[in-house]
Amino acid sequence: MTNKDFINSKQIDKFSKDYKLNKSEQIYTFFCTLILSFGGLFMLFRWMLHIATE
């Protein structure tokens, strides 16, 4: 590969303050947040039921 292959590639700083997520990144973060939230709630309810039934 030569440098000519990378002329049209753009370096994006994802840690800058002005970075906006594109549509696929928004969908990915939404589902990750949803799965983690429901997983945490499920574990909390399971623990509460375990404590209540002892």
mmCIF entry with sequence, helices, sheets and N, C-alpha, C, O atoms, coordinates in Angstrom:
data_MODEL
# 
_entry.id   MODEL 
# 
_entity.id                         1 
_entity.type                       polymer 
_entity.pdbx_number_of_molecules   1 
# 
_entity_poly.entity_id                      1 
_entity_poly.type                           'polypeptide(L)' 
_entity_poly.nstd_linkage                   no 
_entity_poly.nstd_monomer                   no 
_entity_poly.pdbx_seq_one_letter_code       MTNKDFINSKQIDKFSKDYKLNKSEQIYTFFCTLILSFGGLFMLFRWMLHIATE 
_entity_poly.pdbx_seq_one_letter_code_can   MTNKDFINSKQIDKFSKDYKLNKSEQIYTFFCTLILSFGGLFMLFRWMLHIATE 
_entity_poly.pdbx_strand_id                 A 
# 
loop_
_entity_poly_seq.entity_id 
_entity_poly_seq.num 
_entity_poly_seq.mon_id 
_entity_poly_seq.hetero 
1 1  MET n 
1 2  THR n 
1 3  ASN n 
1 4  LYS n 
1 5  ASP n 
1 6  PHE n 
1 7  ILE n 
1 8  ASN n 
1 9  SER n 
1 10 LYS n 
1 11 GLN n 
1 12 ILE n 
1 13 ASP n 
1 14 LYS n 
1 15 PHE n 
1 16 SER n 
1 17 LYS n 
1 18 ASP n 
1 19 TYR n 
1 20 LYS n 
1 21 LEU n 
1 22 ASN n 
1 23 LYS n 
1 24 SER n 
1 25 GLU n 
1 26 GLN n 
1 27 ILE n 
1 28 TYR n 
1 29 THR n 
1 30 PHE n 
1 31 PHE n 
1 32 CYS n 
1 33 THR n 
1 34 LEU n 
1 35 ILE n 
1 36 LEU n 
1 37 SER n 
1 38 PHE n 
1 39 GLY n 
1 40 GLY n 
1 41 LEU n 
1 42 PHE n 
1 43 MET n 
1 44 LEU n 
1 45 PHE n 
1 46 ARG n 
1 47 TRP n 
1 48 MET n 
1 49 LEU n 
1 50 HIS n 
1 51 ILE n 
1 52 ALA n 
1 53 THR n 
1 54 GLU n 
# 
_struct_asym.id          A 
_struct_asym.entity_id   1 
# 
loop_
_struct_conf.conf_type_id 
_struct_conf.id 
_struct_conf.pdbx_PDB_helix_id 
_struct_conf.beg_label_comp_id 
_struct_conf.beg_label_asym_id 
_struct_conf.beg_label_seq_id 
_struct_conf.pdbx_beg_PDB_ins_code 
_struct_conf.end_label_comp_id 
_struct_conf.end_label_asym_id 
_struct_conf.end_label_seq_id 
_struct_conf.pdbx_end_PDB_ins_code 
_struct_conf.beg_auth_comp_id 
_struct_conf.beg_auth_asym_id 
_struct_conf.beg_auth_seq_id 
_struct_conf.end_auth_comp_id 
_struct_conf.end_auth_asym_id 
_struct_conf.end_auth_seq_id 
_struct_conf.pdbx_PDB_helix_class 
_struct_conf.details 
_struct_conf.pdbx_PDB_helix_length 
HELX_P HELX_P1 AA1 ASN A 3  ? PHE A 6  ? ASN A 3  PHE A 6  5 ? 4  
HELX_P HELX_P2 AA2 LYS A 23 ? ALA A 52 ? LYS A 23 ALA A 52 1 ? 30 
# 
_struct_conf_type.id          HELX_P 
_struct_conf_type.criteria    ? 
_struct_conf_type.reference   ? 
# 
loop_
_atom_site.group_PDB 
_atom_site.id 
_atom_site.type_symbol 
_atom_site.label_atom_id 
_atom_site.label_alt_id 
_atom_site.label_comp_id 
_atom_site.label_asym_id 
_atom_site.label_entity_id 
_atom_site.label_seq_id 
_atom_site.pdbx_PDB_ins_code 
_atom_site.Cartn_x 
_atom_site.Cartn_y 
_atom_site.Cartn_z 
_atom_site.occupancy 
_atom_site.B_iso_or_equiv 
_atom_site.pdbx_formal_charge 
_atom_site.auth_seq_id 
_atom_site.auth_comp_id 
_atom_site.auth_asym_id 
_atom_site.auth_atom_id 
_atom_site.pdbx_PDB_model_num 
ATOM 1   N N  . MET A 1 1  ? 0.839   -1.191  0.000  1.00 0.00 ? 1  MET A N  1 
ATOM 2   C CA . MET A 1 1  ? 0.000   0.000   0.000  1.00 0.00 ? 1  MET A CA 1 
ATOM 3   C C  . MET A 1 1  ? 0.878   1.247   0.000  1.00 0.00 ? 1  MET A C  1 
ATOM 4   O O  . MET A 1 1  ? 1.939   1.298   0.622  1.00 0.00 ? 1  MET A O  1 
ATOM 5   N N  . THR A 1 2  ? 0.406   2.207   -0.697 1.00 0.00 ? 2  THR A N  1 
ATOM 6   C CA . THR A 1 2  ? 1.134   3.473   -0.749 1.00 0.00 ? 2  THR A CA 1 
ATOM 7   C C  . THR A 1 2  ? 0.325   4.552   -0.051 1.00 0.00 ? 2  THR A C  1 
ATOM 8   O O  . THR A 1 2  ? -0.797  4.314   0.398  1.00 0.00 ? 2  THR A O  1 
ATOM 9   N N  . ASN A 1 3  ? 0.899   5.721   0.033  1.00 0.00 ? 3  ASN A N  1 
ATOM 10  C CA . ASN A 1 3  ? 0.200   6.841   0.657  1.00 0.00 ? 3  ASN A CA 1 
ATOM 11  C C  . ASN A 1 3  ? -1.004  7.275   -0.166 1.00 0.00 ? 3  ASN A C  1 
ATOM 12  O O  . ASN A 1 3  ? -1.929  7.891   0.364  1.00 0.00 ? 3  ASN A O  1 
ATOM 13  N N  . LYS A 1 4  ? -1.000  6.958   -1.467 1.00 0.00 ? 4  LYS A N  1 
ATOM 14  C CA . LYS A 1 4  ? -2.117  7.357   -2.327 1.00 0.00 ? 4  LYS A CA 1 
ATOM 15  C C  . LYS A 1 4  ? -3.410  6.657   -1.915 1.00 0.00 ? 4  LYS A C  1 
ATOM 16  O O  . LYS A 1 4  ? -4.495  7.172   -2.185 1.00 0.00 ? 4  LYS A O  1 
ATOM 17  N N  . ASP A 1 5  ? -3.318  5.494   -1.266 1.00 0.00 ? 5  ASP A N  1 
ATOM 18  C CA . ASP A 1 5  ? -4.514  4.775   -0.833 1.00 0.00 ? 5  ASP A CA 1 
ATOM 19  C C  . ASP A 1 5  ? -5.222  5.489   0.317  1.00 0.00 ? 5  ASP A C  1 
ATOM 20  O O  . ASP A 1 5  ? -6.412  5.269   0.542  1.00 0.00 ? 5  ASP A O  1 
ATOM 21  N N  . PHE A 1 6  ? -4.512  6.326   1.031  1.00 0.00 ? 6  PHE A N  1 
ATOM 22  C CA . PHE A 1 6  ? -5.069  6.965   2.219  1.00 0.00 ? 6  PHE A CA 1 
ATOM 23  C C  . PHE A 1 6  ? -5.397  8.440   2.006  1.00 0.00 ? 6  PHE A C  1 
ATOM 24  O O  . PHE A 1 6  ? -5.654  9.152   2.977  1.00 0.00 ? 6  PHE A O  1 
ATOM 25  N N  . ILE A 1 7  ? -5.396  8.908   0.779  1.00 0.00 ? 7  ILE A N  1 
ATOM 26  C CA . ILE A 1 7  ? -5.642  10.327  0.522  1.00 0.00 ? 7  ILE A CA 1 
ATOM 27  C C  . ILE A 1 7  ? -7.067  10.715  0.915  1.00 0.00 ? 7  ILE A C  1 
ATOM 28  O O  . ILE A 1 7  ? -7.273  11.782  1.493  1.00 0.00 ? 7  ILE A O  1 
ATOM 29  N N  . ASN A 1 8  ? -8.050  9.871   0.612  1.00 0.00 ? 8  ASN A N  1 
ATOM 30  C CA . ASN A 1 8  ? -9.438  10.215  0.883  1.00 0.00 ? 8  ASN A CA 1 
ATOM 31  C C  . ASN A 1 8  ? -9.899  9.804   2.278  1.00 0.00 ? 8  ASN A C  1 
ATOM 32  O O  . ASN A 1 8  ? -11.029 10.102  2.664  1.00 0.00 ? 8  ASN A O  1 
ATOM 33  N N  . SER A 1 9  ? -9.049  9.129   3.032  1.00 0.00 ? 9  SER A N  1 
ATOM 34  C CA . SER A 1 9  ? -9.453  8.750   4.384  1.00 0.00 ? 9  SER A CA 1 
ATOM 35  C C  . SER A 1 9  ? -9.291  9.958   5.296  1.00 0.00 ? 9  SER A C  1 
ATOM 36  O O  . SER A 1 9  ? -8.317  10.703  5.193  1.00 0.00 ? 9  SER A O  1 
ATOM 37  N N  . LYS A 1 10 ? -10.244 10.138  6.173  1.00 0.00 ? 10 LYS A N  1 
ATOM 38  C CA . LYS A 1 10 ? -10.260 11.316  7.043  1.00 0.00 ? 10 LYS A CA 1 
ATOM 39  C C  . LYS A 1 10 ? -10.027 10.881  8.482  1.00 0.00 ? 10 LYS A C  1 
ATOM 40  O O  . LYS A 1 10 ? -10.654 9.927   8.941  1.00 0.00 ? 10 LYS A O  1 
ATOM 41  N N  . GLN A 1 11 ? -9.149  11.550  9.198  1.00 0.00 ? 11 GLN A N  1 
ATOM 42  C CA . GLN A 1 11 ? -8.882  11.251  10.591 1.00 0.00 ? 11 GLN A CA 1 
ATOM 43  C C  . GLN A 1 11 ? -9.936  11.951  11.441 1.00 0.00 ? 11 GLN A C  1 
ATOM 44  O O  . GLN A 1 11 ? -10.100 13.168  11.357 1.00 0.00 ? 11 GLN A O  1 
ATOM 45  N N  . ILE A 1 12 ? -10.652 11.178  12.262 1.00 0.00 ? 12 ILE A N  1 
ATOM 46  C CA . ILE A 1 12 ? -11.714 11.737  13.088 1.00 0.00 ? 12 ILE A CA 1 
ATOM 47  C C  . ILE A 1 12 ? -11.315 11.596  14.551 1.00 0.00 ? 12 ILE A C  1 
ATOM 48  O O  . ILE A 1 12 ? -10.953 10.512  15.009 1.00 0.00 ? 12 ILE A O  1 
ATOM 49  N N  . ASP A 1 13 ? -11.385 12.703  15.273 1.00 0.00 ? 13 ASP A N  1 
ATOM 50  C CA . ASP A 1 13 ? -11.073 12.690  16.703 1.00 0.00 ? 13 ASP A CA 1 
ATOM 51  C C  . ASP A 1 13 ? -12.370 12.465  17.469 1.00 0.00 ? 13 ASP A C  1 
ATOM 52  O O  . ASP A 1 13 ? -13.169 13.386  17.639 1.00 0.00 ? 13 ASP A O  1 
ATOM 53  N N  . LYS A 1 14 ? -12.573 11.231  17.932 1.00 0.00 ? 14 LYS A N  1 
ATOM 54  C CA . LYS A 1 14 ? -13.822 10.906  18.618 1.00 0.00 ? 14 LYS A CA 1 
ATOM 55  C C  . LYS A 1 14 ? -13.854 11.435  20.040 1.00 0.00 ? 14 LYS A C  1 
ATOM 56  O O  . LYS A 1 14 ? -14.905 11.385  20.679 1.00 0.00 ? 14 LYS A O  1 
ATOM 57  N N  . PHE A 1 15 ? -12.751 11.938  20.557 1.00 0.00 ? 15 PHE A N  1 
ATOM 58  C CA . PHE A 1 15 ? -12.713 12.459  21.915 1.00 0.00 ? 15 PHE A CA 1 
ATOM 59  C C  . PHE A 1 15 ? -12.847 13.974  21.969 1.00 0.00 ? 15 PHE A C  1 
ATOM 60  O O  . PHE A 1 15 ? -12.761 14.570  23.043 1.00 0.00 ? 15 PHE A O  1 
ATOM 61  N N  . SER A 1 16 ? -13.058 14.600  20.812 1.00 0.00 ? 16 SER A N  1 
ATOM 62  C CA . SER A 1 16 ? -13.245 16.052  20.835 1.00 0.00 ? 16 SER A CA 1 
ATOM 63  C C  . SER A 1 16 ? -14.637 16.393  21.339 1.00 0.00 ? 16 SER A C  1 
ATOM 64  O O  . SER A 1 16 ? -15.552 15.573  21.255 1.00 0.00 ? 16 SER A O  1 
ATOM 65  N N  . LYS A 1 17 ? -14.796 17.600  21.862 1.00 0.00 ? 17 LYS A N  1 
ATOM 66  C CA . LYS A 1 17 ? -16.074 18.013  22.444 1.00 0.00 ? 17 LYS A CA 1 
ATOM 67  C C  . LYS A 1 17 ? -17.171 18.110  21.395 1.00 0.00 ? 17 LYS A C  1 
ATOM 68  O O  . LYS A 1 17 ? -18.340 17.885  21.707 1.00 0.00 ? 17 LYS A O  1 
ATOM 69  N N  . ASP A 1 18 ? -16.821 18.439  20.164 1.00 0.00 ? 18 ASP A N  1 
ATOM 70  C CA . ASP A 1 18 ? -17.814 18.691  19.124 1.00 0.00 ? 18 ASP A CA 1 
ATOM 71  C C  . ASP A 1 18 ? -18.163 17.455  18.306 1.00 0.00 ? 18 ASP A C  1 
ATOM 72  O O  . ASP A 1 18 ? -18.881 17.565  17.312 1.00 0.00 ? 18 ASP A O  1 
ATOM 73  N N  . TYR A 1 19 ? -17.673 16.282  18.699 1.00 0.00 ? 19 TYR A N  1 
ATOM 74  C CA . TYR A 1 19 ? -17.936 15.065  17.919 1.00 0.00 ? 19 TYR A CA 1 
ATOM 75  C C  . TYR A 1 19 ? -19.393 14.633  18.073 1.00 0.00 ? 19 TYR A C  1 
ATOM 76  O O  . TYR A 1 19 ? -19.896 14.520  19.190 1.00 0.00 ? 19 TYR A O  1 
ATOM 77  N N  . LYS A 1 20 ? -20.057 14.395  16.964 1.00 0.00 ? 20 LYS A N  1 
ATOM 78  C CA . LYS A 1 20 ? -21.443 13.924  16.964 1.00 0.00 ? 20 LYS A CA 1 
ATOM 79  C C  . LYS A 1 20 ? -21.464 12.478  16.487 1.00 0.00 ? 20 LYS A C  1 
ATOM 80  O O  . LYS A 1 20 ? -20.778 12.119  15.530 1.00 0.00 ? 20 LYS A O  1 
ATOM 81  N N  . LEU A 1 21 ? -22.264 11.645  17.170 1.00 0.00 ? 21 LEU A N  1 
ATOM 82  C CA . LEU A 1 21 ? -22.388 10.252  16.759 1.00 0.00 ? 21 LEU A CA 1 
ATOM 83  C C  . LEU A 1 21 ? -23.200 10.166  15.476 1.00 0.00 ? 21 LEU A C  1 
ATOM 84  O O  . LEU A 1 21 ? -24.173 10.897  15.295 1.00 0.00 ? 21 LEU A O  1 
ATOM 85  N N  . ASN A 1 22 ? -22.789 9.259   14.580 1.00 0.00 ? 22 ASN A N  1 
ATOM 86  C CA . ASN A 1 22 ? -23.616 9.051   13.397 1.00 0.00 ? 22 ASN A CA 1 
ATOM 87  C C  . ASN A 1 22 ? -24.753 8.101   13.742 1.00 0.00 ? 22 ASN A C  1 
ATOM 88  O O  . ASN A 1 22 ? -24.839 7.618   14.871 1.00 0.00 ? 22 ASN A O  1 
ATOM 89  N N  . LYS A 1 23 ? -25.629 7.830   12.774 1.00 0.00 ? 23 LYS A N  1 
ATOM 90  C CA . LYS A 1 23 ? -26.857 7.080   13.048 1.00 0.00 ? 23 LYS A CA 1 
ATOM 91  C C  . LYS A 1 23 ? -26.566 5.673   13.565 1.00 0.00 ? 23 LYS A C  1 
ATOM 92  O O  . LYS A 1 23 ? -27.208 5.227   14.517 1.00 0.00 ? 23 LYS A O  1 
ATOM 93  N N  . SER A 1 24 ? -25.617 4.969   12.961 1.00 0.00 ? 24 SER A N  1 
ATOM 94  C CA . SER A 1 24 ? -25.327 3.599   13.400 1.00 0.00 ? 24 SER A CA 1 
ATOM 95  C C  . SER A 1 24 ? -24.716 3.586   14.801 1.00 0.00 ? 24 SER A C  1 
ATOM 96  O O  . SER A 1 24 ? -24.989 2.677   15.584 1.00 0.00 ? 24 SER A O  1 
ATOM 97  N N  . GLU A 1 25 ? -23.894 4.585   15.123 1.00 0.00 ? 25 GLU A N  1 
ATOM 98  C CA . GLU A 1 25 ? -23.327 4.660   16.464 1.00 0.00 ? 25 GLU A CA 1 
ATOM 99  C C  . GLU A 1 25 ? -24.402 4.980   17.500 1.00 0.00 ? 25 GLU A C  1 
ATOM 100 O O  . GLU A 1 25 ? -24.336 4.490   18.628 1.00 0.00 ? 25 GLU A O  1 
ATOM 101 N N  . GLN A 1 26 ? -25.394 5.797   17.131 1.00 0.00 ? 26 GLN A N  1 
ATOM 102 C CA . GLN A 1 26 ? -26.496 6.106   18.046 1.00 0.00 ? 26 GLN A CA 1 
ATOM 103 C C  . GLN A 1 26 ? -27.326 4.865   18.330 1.00 0.00 ? 26 GLN A C  1 
ATOM 104 O O  . GLN A 1 26 ? -27.712 4.623   19.474 1.00 0.00 ? 26 GLN A O  1 
ATOM 105 N N  . ILE A 1 27 ? -27.605 4.072   17.291 1.00 0.00 ? 27 ILE A N  1 
ATOM 106 C CA . ILE A 1 27 ? -28.375 2.839   17.468 1.00 0.00 ? 27 ILE A CA 1 
ATOM 107 C C  . ILE A 1 27 ? -27.603 1.858   18.342 1.00 0.00 ? 27 ILE A C  1 
ATOM 108 O O  . ILE A 1 27 ? -28.184 1.227   19.225 1.00 0.00 ? 27 ILE A O  1 
ATOM 109 N N  . TYR A 1 28 ? -26.307 1.725   18.106 1.00 0.00 ? 28 TYR A N  1 
ATOM 110 C CA . TYR A 1 28 ? -25.467 0.822   18.888 1.00 0.00 ? 28 TYR A CA 1 
ATOM 111 C C  . TYR A 1 28 ? -25.450 1.225   20.362 1.00 0.00 ? 28 TYR A C  1 
ATOM 112 O O  . TYR A 1 28 ? -25.619 0.375   21.236 1.00 0.00 ? 28 TYR A O  1 
ATOM 113 N N  . THR A 1 29 ? -25.247 2.515   20.644 1.00 0.00 ? 29 THR A N  1 
ATOM 114 C CA . THR A 1 29 ? -25.202 2.949   22.041 1.00 0.00 ? 29 THR A CA 1 
ATOM 115 C C  . THR A 1 29 ? -26.573 2.821   22.705 1.00 0.00 ? 29 THR A C  1 
ATOM 116 O O  . THR A 1 29 ? -26.654 2.521   23.896 1.00 0.00 ? 29 THR A O  1 
ATOM 117 N N  . PHE A 1 30 ? -27.651 3.044   21.946 1.00 0.00 ? 30 PHE A N  1 
ATOM 118 C CA . PHE A 1 30 ? -28.998 2.888   22.506 1.00 0.00 ? 30 PHE A CA 1 
ATOM 119 C C  . PHE A 1 30 ? -29.238 1.450   22.957 1.00 0.00 ? 30 PHE A C  1 
ATOM 120 O O  . PHE A 1 30 ? -29.706 1.215   24.071 1.00 0.00 ? 30 PHE A O  1 
ATOM 121 N N  . PHE A 1 31 ? -28.917 0.486   22.088 1.00 0.00 ? 31 PHE A N  1 
ATOM 122 C CA . PHE A 1 31 ? -29.156 -0.912  22.443 1.00 0.00 ? 31 PHE A CA 1 
ATOM 123 C C  . PHE A 1 31 ? -28.215 -1.397  23.542 1.00 0.00 ? 31 PHE A C  1 
ATOM 124 O O  . PHE A 1 31 ? -28.620 -2.207  24.376 1.00 0.00 ? 31 PHE A O  1 
ATOM 125 N N  . CYS A 1 32 ? -26.974 -0.925  23.564 1.00 0.00 ? 32 CYS A N  1 
ATOM 126 C CA . CYS A 1 32 ? -26.063 -1.293  24.655 1.00 0.00 ? 32 CYS A CA 1 
ATOM 127 C C  . CYS A 1 32 ? -26.585 -0.766  25.981 1.00 0.00 ? 32 CYS A C  1 
ATOM 128 O O  . CYS A 1 32 ? -26.571 -1.479  26.984 1.00 0.00 ? 32 CYS A O  1 
ATOM 129 N N  . THR A 1 33 ? -27.045 0.477   25.990 1.00 0.00 ? 33 THR A N  1 
ATOM 130 C CA . THR A 1 33 ? -27.595 1.062   27.211 1.00 0.00 ? 33 THR A CA 1 
ATOM 131 C C  . THR A 1 33 ? -28.851 0.330   27.639 1.00 0.00 ? 33 THR A C  1 
ATOM 132 O O  . THR A 1 33 ? -29.050 0.082   28.829 1.00 0.00 ? 33 THR A O  1 
ATOM 133 N N  . LEU A 1 34 ? -29.702 -0.020  26.684 1.00 0.00 ? 34 LEU A N  1 
ATOM 134 C CA . LEU A 1 34 ? -30.943 -0.730  26.980 1.00 0.00 ? 34 LEU A CA 1 
ATOM 135 C C  . LEU A 1 34 ? -30.658 -2.099  27.589 1.00 0.00 ? 34 LEU A C  1 
ATOM 136 O O  . LEU A 1 34 ? -31.269 -2.476  28.589 1.00 0.00 ? 34 LEU A O  1 
ATOM 137 N N  . ILE A 1 35 ? -29.732 -2.841  26.989 1.00 0.00 ? 35 ILE A N  1 
ATOM 138 C CA . ILE A 1 35 ? -29.399 -4.183  27.480 1.00 0.00 ? 35 ILE A CA 1 
ATOM 139 C C  . ILE A 1 35 ? -28.777 -4.107  28.876 1.00 0.00 ? 35 ILE A C  1 
ATOM 140 O O  . ILE A 1 35 ? -29.114 -4.903  29.753 1.00 0.00 ? 35 ILE A O  1 
ATOM 141 N N  . LEU A 1 36 ? -27.869 -3.146  29.081 1.00 0.00 ? 36 LEU A N  1 
ATOM 142 C CA . LEU A 1 36 ? -27.244 -3.012  30.397 1.00 0.00 ? 36 LEU A CA 1 
ATOM 143 C C  . LEU A 1 36 ? -28.259 -2.595  31.457 1.00 0.00 ? 36 LEU A C  1 
ATOM 144 O O  . LEU A 1 36 ? -28.211 -3.079  32.588 1.00 0.00 ? 36 LEU A O  1 
ATOM 145 N N  . SER A 1 37 ? -29.175 -1.701  31.097 1.00 0.00 ? 37 SER A N  1 
ATOM 146 C CA . SER A 1 37 ? -30.181 -1.254  32.076 1.00 0.00 ? 37 SER A CA 1 
ATOM 147 C C  . SER A 1 37 ? -31.108 -2.391  32.459 1.00 0.00 ? 37 SER A C  1 
ATOM 148 O O  . SER A 1 37 ? -31.345 -2.625  33.644 1.00 0.00 ? 37 SER A O  1 
ATOM 149 N N  . PHE A 1 38 ? -31.643 -3.112  31.457 1.00 0.00 ? 38 PHE A N  1 
ATOM 150 C CA . PHE A 1 38 ? -32.547 -4.209  31.768 1.00 0.00 ? 38 PHE A CA 1 
ATOM 151 C C  . PHE A 1 38 ? -31.820 -5.351  32.472 1.00 0.00 ? 38 PHE A C  1 
ATOM 152 O O  . PHE A 1 38 ? -32.404 -6.026  33.320 1.00 0.00 ? 38 PHE A O  1 
ATOM 153 N N  . GLY A 1 39 ? -30.564 -5.572  32.133 1.00 0.00 ? 39 GLY A N  1 
ATOM 154 C CA . GLY A 1 39 ? -29.777 -6.590  32.823 1.00 0.00 ? 39 GLY A CA 1 
ATOM 155 C C  . GLY A 1 39 ? -29.571 -6.234  34.285 1.00 0.00 ? 39 GLY A C  1 
ATOM 156 O O  . GLY A 1 39 ? -29.684 -7.093  35.159 1.00 0.00 ? 39 GLY A O  1 
ATOM 157 N N  . GLY A 1 40 ? -29.266 -4.958  34.554 1.00 0.00 ? 40 GLY A N  1 
ATOM 158 C CA . GLY A 1 40 ? -29.097 -4.519  35.931 1.00 0.00 ? 40 GLY A CA 1 
ATOM 159 C C  . GLY A 1 40 ? -30.393 -4.609  36.722 1.00 0.00 ? 40 GLY A C  1 
ATOM 160 O O  . GLY A 1 40 ? -30.386 -5.019  37.883 1.00 0.00 ? 40 GLY A O  1 
ATOM 161 N N  . LEU A 1 41 ? -31.512 -4.227  36.099 1.00 0.00 ? 41 LEU A N  1 
ATOM 162 C CA . LEU A 1 41 ? -32.805 -4.325  36.781 1.00 0.00 ? 41 LEU A CA 1 
ATOM 163 C C  . LEU A 1 41 ? -33.168 -5.776  37.065 1.00 0.00 ? 41 LEU A C  1 
ATOM 164 O O  . LEU A 1 41 ? -33.676 -6.095  38.139 1.00 0.00 ? 41 LEU A O  1 
ATOM 165 N N  . PHE A 1 42 ? -32.907 -6.655  36.099 1.00 0.00 ? 42 PHE A N  1 
ATOM 166 C CA . PHE A 1 42 ? -33.194 -8.073  36.298 1.00 0.00 ? 42 PHE A CA 1 
ATOM 167 C C  . PHE A 1 42 ? -32.381 -8.638  37.459 1.00 0.00 ? 42 PHE A C  1 
ATOM 168 O O  . PHE A 1 42 ? -32.908 -9.378  38.290 1.00 0.00 ? 42 PHE A O  1 
ATOM 169 N N  . MET A 1 43 ? -31.098 -8.288  37.513 1.00 0.00 ? 43 MET A N  1 
ATOM 170 C CA . MET A 1 43 ? -30.257 -8.772  38.605 1.00 0.00 ? 43 MET A CA 1 
ATOM 171 C C  . MET A 1 43 ? -30.727 -8.211  39.942 1.00 0.00 ? 43 MET A C  1 
ATOM 172 O O  . MET A 1 43 ? -30.701 -8.921  40.948 1.00 0.00 ? 43 MET A O  1 
ATOM 173 N N  . LEU A 1 44 ? -31.158 -6.945  39.972 1.00 0.00 ? 44 LEU A N  1 
ATOM 174 C CA . LEU A 1 44 ? -31.656 -6.345  41.202 1.00 0.00 ? 44 LEU A CA 1 
ATOM 175 C C  . LEU A 1 44 ? -32.924 -7.047  41.680 1.00 0.00 ? 44 LEU A C  1 
ATOM 176 O O  . LEU A 1 44 ? -33.041 -7.375  42.861 1.00 0.00 ? 44 LEU A O  1 
ATOM 177 N N  . PHE A 1 45 ? -33.870 -7.281  40.776 1.00 0.00 ? 45 PHE A N  1 
ATOM 178 C CA . PHE A 1 45 ? -35.110 -7.962  41.156 1.00 0.00 ? 45 PHE A CA 1 
ATOM 179 C C  . PHE A 1 45 ? -34.838 -9.399  41.594 1.00 0.00 ? 45 PHE A C  1 
ATOM 180 O O  . PHE A 1 45 ? -35.453 -9.888  42.542 1.00 0.00 ? 45 PHE A O  1 
ATOM 181 N N  . ARG A 1 46 ? -33.923 -10.070 40.910 1.00 0.00 ? 46 ARG A N  1 
ATOM 182 C CA . ARG A 1 46 ? -33.588 -11.440 41.295 1.00 0.00 ? 46 ARG A CA 1 
ATOM 183 C C  . ARG A 1 46 ? -32.985 -11.477 42.691 1.00 0.00 ? 46 ARG A C  1 
ATOM 184 O O  . ARG A 1 46 ? -33.305 -12.361 43.487 1.00 0.00 ? 46 ARG A O  1 
ATOM 185 N N  . TRP A 1 47 ? -32.101 -10.504 42.995 1.00 0.00 ? 47 TRP A N  1 
ATOM 186 C CA . TRP A 1 47 ? -31.516 -10.436 44.315 1.00 0.00 ? 47 TRP A CA 1 
ATOM 187 C C  . TRP A 1 47 ? -32.570 -10.122 45.371 1.00 0.00 ? 47 TRP A C  1 
ATOM 188 O O  . TRP A 1 47 ? -32.552 -10.705 46.455 1.00 0.00 ? 47 TRP A O  1 
ATOM 189 N N  . MET A 1 48 ? -33.503 -9.193  45.059 1.00 0.00 ? 48 MET A N  1 
ATOM 190 C CA . MET A 1 48 ? -34.551 -8.854  46.009 1.00 0.00 ? 48 MET A CA 1 
ATOM 191 C C  . MET A 1 48 ? -35.448 -10.054 46.274 1.00 0.00 ? 48 MET A C  1 
ATOM 192 O O  . MET A 1 48 ? -35.822 -10.290 47.423 1.00 0.00 ? 48 MET A O  1 
ATOM 193 N N  . LEU A 1 49 ? -35.801 -10.809 45.260 1.00 0.00 ? 49 LEU A N  1 
ATOM 194 C CA . LEU A 1 49 ? -36.627 -12.003 45.451 1.00 0.00 ? 49 LEU A CA 1 
ATOM 195 C C  . LEU A 1 49 ? -35.876 -13.059 46.254 1.00 0.00 ? 49 LEU A C  1 
ATOM 196 O O  . LEU A 1 49 ? -36.466 -13.749 47.084 1.00 0.00 ? 49 LEU A O  1 
ATOM 197 N N  . HIS A 1 50 ? -34.591 -13.182 46.010 1.00 0.00 ? 50 HIS A N  1 
ATOM 198 C CA . HIS A 1 50 ? -33.773 -14.138 46.750 1.00 0.00 ? 50 HIS A CA 1 
ATOM 199 C C  . HIS A 1 50 ? -33.734 -13.783 48.238 1.00 0.00 ? 50 HIS A C  1 
ATOM 200 O O  . HIS A 1 50 ? -33.867 -14.657 49.094 1.00 0.00 ? 50 HIS A O  1 
ATOM 201 N N  . ILE A 1 51 ? -33.553 -12.501 48.535 1.00 0.00 ? 51 ILE A N  1 
ATOM 202 C CA . ILE A 1 51 ? -33.519 -12.051 49.930 1.00 0.00 ? 51 ILE A CA 1 
ATOM 203 C C  . ILE A 1 51 ? -34.904 -12.231 50.578 1.00 0.00 ? 51 ILE A C  1 
ATOM 204 O O  . ILE A 1 51 ? -34.996 -12.644 51.734 1.00 0.00 ? 51 ILE A O  1 
ATOM 205 N N  . ALA A 1 52 ? -35.971 -11.923 49.841 1.00 0.00 ? 52 ALA A N  1 
ATOM 206 C CA . ALA A 1 52 ? -37.320 -11.995 50.397 1.00 0.00 ? 52 ALA A CA 1 
ATOM 207 C C  . ALA A 1 52 ? -37.765 -13.432 50.666 1.00 0.00 ? 52 ALA A C  1 
ATOM 208 O O  . ALA A 1 52 ? -38.568 -13.666 51.569 1.00 0.00 ? 52 ALA A O  1 
ATOM 209 N N  . THR A 1 53 ? -37.266 -14.382 49.912 1.00 0.00 ? 53 THR A N  1 
ATOM 210 C CA . THR A 1 53 ? -37.724 -15.771 50.058 1.00 0.00 ? 53 THR A CA 1 
ATOM 211 C C  . THR A 1 53 ? -36.834 -16.585 50.984 1.00 0.00 ? 53 THR A C  1 
ATOM 212 O O  . THR A 1 53 ? -37.088 -17.773 51.185 1.00 0.00 ? 53 THR A O  1 
ATOM 213 N N  . GLU A 1 54 ? -35.819 -15.991 51.542 1.00 0.00 ? 54 GLU A N  1 
ATOM 214 C CA . GLU A 1 54 ? -34.960 -16.748 52.458 1.00 0.00 ? 54 GLU A CA 1 
ATOM 215 C C  . GLU A 1 54 ? -35.630 -16.973 53.797 1.00 0.00 ? 54 GLU A C  1 
ATOM 216 O O  . GLU A 1 54 ? -35.044 -17.594 54.684 1.00 0.00 ? 54 GLU A O  1 
# 
